Amino acid sequence: MKDAYERRALLLHLGDVLEALSCLSRGGQRYTTLGDAIAREDSLATFTWLGYLDAAMTPHQVSERATAAFFLWPKTLLDEDLNRSLLASTVQHDLFAGNANGWERYVKERRTDVAWFAEDLPAPSDEDEGMPESRFSRWPYPAETGATGAS
């Protein structure tokens, strides 16, 4: 029965993410950075996870990255066999690349309800800067090996 409560906690978090993105989209055009929006918009104060993100991101970047990070969650949380690593790795990849400290704080908060969240997932490097490459950019093709074919 514990599994059902953990899935519920993650679904509630997903709802908070969607609510935060809605609030951010309504007022986000007035602000150049997430940090500025959080500081000036009372509606964003309750969403602690926003404070773990890179404050220099634009509200638009936050929306794009959060959408990529969480779009698989509903289906994954409803699958009979829960893919725990997928839930955490998409969020880490799309929202916390280059932000190891923010990731650590985010994981700590998630683990108050879901003890296994991000278990065995290595922390991101602070050196991973900029927009992460989409995990689908090479799909279904493998990464290039650097070998060149004869012409």
Protein Blocks (a to p, Z undefined) as FASTA:
>chain_A
ZZmmmmmmmmmmmmmmmmmmmmmmmmmmmpcbfklmmmmmmklmmmmmlmmpcfkbcfkl
mmmmmmmmmmmmmmmmmpmbacfklmmmmmmmmmmgoilklmmmmmmmmmmmmmmgophi
acddfklgcjdddfklmpcbdcdehiacdZZ
